Amino acid sequence: MTTMTAIVDLQFGSTGKGLIAGYLSQRKAFDTVVSANMPNAGHTFVDSNGIAWVNKVLPSGLYGASTTYVGLGPGAIFDPLQLAQEIDGMRSAMKGIPSDPTIIIHECAALLHEDHRIAEKKLNPIASTMQGSSEAMVQKIRRDVIGSNICGQSLEYLDKIITSRGEKLSKFVVSNQQWMDIMLASDNILVEGSQGYSLGINAGFYPYCTSRDCTIHRLIADCGIPVLNNKTIIGTARVHPIRVGNTEGGHSGSVYPDQLEISWASIGVAPELTTVTKRVRRVFTFSEAQIYEALMMNGPDYVFMNFCNYDVAEAIRVSNVINKIGREVHSRRGLGNALILDDYPPLVRYMGFGPRAEDVMEVNHYY
């Protein structure tokens, strides 16, 4: 029976999805790992040797010894040159590991071109990453017969992009039926989401948002995963949520009513830079309203609370708050009266205290 573990961000992104994906991939035998990233997202996984692997296309959960397939789902948008670099980087990182994963690209994944980036400069007022994601998606939606940016109709273009092994990227493109067959033949699938719930185009912060929803429903659809009964959803959050930094003449948007914008100096931490744009991130206090909404929409089985090393006491407080809200959400979703169950398991199962997989702790109680 095929099982799936899906990772979805519960805030504004940059919560450590790459970290928990890498952590899980080294502890559970996932044979297939899938993502549907766009170029406005980047995930980082730091291995046991302290080497940081930053992927904008491939999922970060691919470094497990049992990985057989690494997939880019039908909702993915990617720069083929970036993908070739990441394939080469993956193989370098996995030297000494018996597996040599097969890359599969769904025929409906879309390609990013330079003219998409140029066209997206108009989004500066909303502090977009301006990587061309929405423009590439719009071209796909137009369904152009001529000049399509869909992988299955761009094989000649993909033939021009070569990996270090001399492979043409076109060799990795599979049909929708082939994709389905691989997914259903897999034992354990790891699905890695990108960006964050509150950045979704329909999450209430329009137009200061990304170009698609960032929910578990959209993630599974974008990754082309068939309906599975045996699934685990892991939500990711951080003690001090962030938003991407403002641009000159632009603003990245507001936050929830129960949040305040703070400074990095106020929490004694060096300013963080975003993976894609390298802007200084805006940082905020924790929002119970945000977590309540995200838990209600995504229904995670567990939560990964990250950046706990910034303030351990606050991390414990926030984890207890999430567990309390989780009980309420569980009850409101019609899953039983968890509010009166003393043995209801904590929602926060993982806590991150640093950038490496070794810095992730599995917990079942808080002091």
Buried (B, 14 or more C-beta within 10 A) or exposed (E): EBBBBBBBBBBBBBBBBBBBBBBBBBEBEBBBBBBBBBBBBBBBBBBEEEEEBBBBBBBBBBBBEBBBBBBBBBBBBBBBEBBBBBBEBBBEBBEEBEBEBBBBBBBBBBBBBEEBBEBBEEBEEBBBBBBBBBBBBBBBEEEEEEEBBBBBBBBEBBEEBEBEEEBBBBEBBBEEEEBBEBBEEBEBBBBBBBBBBBBBBEBEBEEBBBBBBBBBEBBBBBBBBEEBEEBEBBBBBBBBBBBBBBBEEBEBBEBBEEBEEEEBEEBEBEEBEBBBBEBBBBBBBBBBEBBBBBBEBBBBBBBBBBBBBBBEEBBBBBBEBBBBBBBBBBBEEEEEEBEEEEEBBBBBBBBBBBBBBEBBEEEEEEE
